[in-house]
Amino acid sequence: MKALEKNGLGQTEEKTVGIRGRKFTLLTPKFIEEHIDPESPLQDFPLWAKVWEASWVLADFLAGLPPDPGKRFLEIGCGLGLVGLVAASFGHKVVMTEHNPEAIEFARANAEKNRCADLEILDLDWKSPAVYGRFDWIVGSEVVYHEKDFEPLRRLFERLLKPDGEVILCEGIRRTSLDFFKEMQNHFDLQAQQKSIRSPEKTVPVILCRMKRRKGDLTEPTEP
């Protein structure tokens, strides 16, 4: 916590998350407003600074997959790091990515705090992805908020997903996420299911969507 505060990332607090009998402790921003640009508070709201319900659902889903040391996960928009940390702790080989410098600092601090300090956490710009190689899975939670990201994400999937790989996304139910999945149906075979996360105060529904290349599209993508 002190290290993050010294780096100018504001005050932090700890949040404990339980996934399949294991506990994970995350450092989170204590005051989200410290990470909001006053010049554009709506456009640049720090979506990375919260542990979203969709992240819990995706983390639990990945924890239930049998680990295979020969296969790799690429997490996009890792935020505070919950999904990647859980997947790694359950035996999966994960590369976590973000494009926000503050989020990367938090993700690295949380990896160290949860004894995953050797996790690879990289900067990834969806419009110009500088991550090479292809992955068996590309995963993400609460990454589809802007229509302008639809095409960059599709291109990223085409470039970085193995021909027989799978994209697994978990999103809140909102117009942009539904529109995104409808658009992806033009390029991938989709399987979607609604899941819910419950607390004493509320029940939050989310969509877990699995996407695979269509059989006629299993050509090797071109390297950038």
C-alpha positions in Angstrom: 0.0 0.0 0.0 2.7 2.4 1.0 4.6 1.8 -2.3 1.6 2.7 -4.4 1.0 5.8 -2.4 4.6 6.9 -2.8 4.2 6.4 -6.6 1.6 9.0 -6.6 -1.3 6.6 -7.1 -3.3 7.8 -4.1 -4.6 6.1 -1.0 -5.4 2.4 -1.2 -7.4 -0.1 0.7 -7.6 -3.9 0.7 -10.5 -6.0 -0.7 -10.7 -9.7 -0.1 -12.3 -11.9 -2.8 -13.1 -15.6 -2.3 -12.9 -17.9 -5.4 -13.5 -21.7 -5.1 -12.2 -21.9 -1.5 -9.2 -19.6 -2.0 -8.9 -16.0 -0.9 -7.2 -13.2 -2.8 -6.4 -9.8 -1.4 -6.5 -6.9 -3.8 -5.2 -3.4 -3.3 -7.8 -1.0 -4.6 -8.0 2.8 -4.8 -9.6 4.1 -1.7 -10.9 7.2 -3.4 -11.7 6.7 -7.1 -12.1 10.4 -7.6 -8.3 10.7 -7.2 -8.0 8.9 -10.5 -10.5 10.9 -12.5 -9.3 13.5 -15.0 -11.1 16.7 -14.0 -11.0 17.9 -17.6 -13.1 14.9 -18.8 -14.6 13.1 -15.9 -17.2 11.2 -17.9 -14.9 10.2 -20.8 -12.0 9.1 -18.7 -13.8 7.4 -15.8 -11.3 4.8 -14.4 -13.2 1.6 -15.1 -10.1 -0.3 -14.1 -10.3 0.9 -10.5 -13.1 -1.3 -9.4 -13.5 -5.1 -8.9 -16.5 -5.6 -11.2 -19.1 -8.4 -10.8 -18.2 -9.7 -14.2 -14.6 -10.1 -13.1 -15.7 -12.4 -10.2 -17.8 -14.5 -12.6 -15.0 -14.8 -15.2 -12.4 -15.6 -12.5 -14.5 -18.3 -11.1 -15.1 -19.8 -14.6 -11.4 -19.9 -15.4 -10.6 -21.4 -12.1 -12.9 -24.3 -13.0 -11.1 -25.1 -16.3 -8.5 -27.9 -16.1 -5.0 -26.3 -16.4 -2.8 -27.2 -19.3 0.9 -26.1 -19.1 1.2 -26.1 -22.8 -1.5 -23.5 -23.4 -1.6 -19.8 -22.8 -4.1 -17.2 -21.8 -4.0 -13.5 -22.8 -6.1 -11.3 -20.5 -7.0 -7.9 -22.0 -8.0 -5.0 -19.7 -6.8 -6.7 -16.6 -7.6 -3.7 -14.4 -6.6 -4.5 -10.8 -5.7 -8.0 -11.8 -8.3 -10.3 -10.2 -9.0 -12.5 -13.2 -5.4 -13.1 -14.2 -4.3 -13.7 -10.6 -7.0 -16.3 -10.0 -6.3 -18.1 -13.3 -2.5 -18.2 -12.6 -3.2 -19.4 -9.0 -5.3 -22.3 -10.4 -2.5 -23.4 -12.7 -3.0 -21.5 -15.9 -0.2 -19.8 -17.8 -1.4 -16.2 -18.1 -0.1 -13.0 -19.7 -2.0 -10.0 -18.3 -2.3 -6.7 -20.2 -3.6 -3.2 -19.7 -3.0 0.2 -21.3 -3.6 2.4 -18.3 -0.3 3.0 -16.4 -2.0 3.3 -13.0 -3.8 0.0 -13.6 -0.6 -1.7 -14.5 1.0 -0.5 -11.3 -1.9 -1.8 -9.3 -2.0 -5.1 -11.1 1.7 -5.6 -10.5 1.3 -4.8 -6.8 -1.5 -7.2 -6.5 0.4 -9.9 -8.3 3.2 -9.5 -5.7 0.8 -9.4 -2.8 -0.8 -12.7 -3.9 2.5 -14.5 -4.5 2.3 -14.3 -8.2 5.2 -11.8 -8.7 6.5 -13.7 -11.7 3.3 -13.0 -13.7 3.9 -11.3 -17.0 2.0 -8.0 -17.0 2.3 -5.9 -20.2 1.1 -2.7 -21.7 -1.2 -3.4 -24.6 -2.8 -0.9 -26.9 -5.8 -2.6 -28.7 -5.3 -0.4 -31.7 -1.7 -1.3 -32.1 -1.0 -4.5 -30.1 2.7 -5.0 -29.4 2.3 -8.5 -28.0 3.6 -11.2 -30.3 2.8 -14.9 -30.6 -0.7 -16.4 -30.5 -2.8 -17.5 -27.6 -5.1 -20.4 -26.9 -7.4 -18.2 -25.0 -8.1 -14.4 -24.9 -10.1 -13.4 -21.9 -11.5 -10.2 -20.5 -14.2 -8.8 -18.3 -16.0 -5.4 -18.6 -13.9 -4.4 -21.6 -16.7 -3.4 -24.0 -17.9 0.0 -23.1 -17.3 2.0 -26.3 -18.5 1.3 -29.9 -15.2 2.7 -31.2 -13.4 -0.3 -29.6 -15.5 -3.0 -31.5 -13.2 -3.1 -34.6 -9.9 -2.8 -32.8 -11.0 -5.7 -30.5 -12.0 -7.8 -33.5 -8.7 -7.2 -35.2 -6.8 -8.0 -32.0 -8.7 -11.3 -31.7 -7.9 -12.2 -35.3 -4.2 -11.4 -34.8 -3.5 -12.9 -31.4 -5.9 -15.9 -31.2 -4.7 -19.3 -32.4 -6.8 -20.7 -35.3 -8.4 -23.2 -32.8 -8.4 -20.8 -29.9 -11.3 -19.3 -27.9 -12.2 -15.8 -26.7 -14.0 -15.7 -23.4 -15.6 -12.4 -22.3 -17.8 -11.6 -19.4 -19.8 -8.3 -19.6 -22.5 -6.5 -17.8 -25.8 -6.5 -19.6 -25.9 -3.1 -21.4 -26.5 -1.8 -24.9 -22.8 -1.6 -25.9 -22.0 -5.2 -24.8 -25.1 -6.6 -26.5 -24.3 -4.7 -29.7 -20.7 -5.9 -29.5 -21.7 -9.6 -29.3 -24.2 -9.1 -32.2 -21.4 -7.7 -34.3 -19.0 -10.5 -33.4 -21.6 -13.0 -34.6 -20.6 -11.9 -38.1 -17.1 -13.2 -37.5 -17.2 -15.9 -34.8 -19.3 -18.7 -33.5 -20.7 -17.6 -30.2 -22.1 -19.3 -27.1 -23.5 -17.0 -24.5 -25.1 -17.6 -21.2 -26.5 -15.3 -18.5 -25.0 -15.7 -15.0 -25.6 -13.8 -11.8 -23.6 -12.8 -8.8 -25.6 -12.4 -5.6 -25.0 -10.4 -2.5 -27.3 -9.6 0.4 -27.9 -6.2 -1.2 -28.5 -7.1 -4.8 -28.2 -9.6 -7.7 -26.2 -8.5 -10.7 -26.7 -10.4 -14.0 -23.8 -10.7 -16.5 -23.2 -12.4 -19.9 -20.5 -14.9 -20.2 -19.7 -15.3 -23.9 -17.4 -17.9 -25.6 -16.3 -17.1 -29.1 -14.5 -19.4 -31.6 -13.4 -18.8 -35.2 -15.8 -20.2 -37.7 -14.6 -23.4 -39.4 -14.2 -21.8 -42.7 -12.0 -19.0 -41.2 -9.3 -21.2 -39.6 -6.5 -19.6 -41.6 -3.3 -18.4 -39.9 -3.5 -14.7 -39.2 -0.8 -12.5 -40.6 1.8 -11.1 -38.2 1.9 -7.3 -37.9 
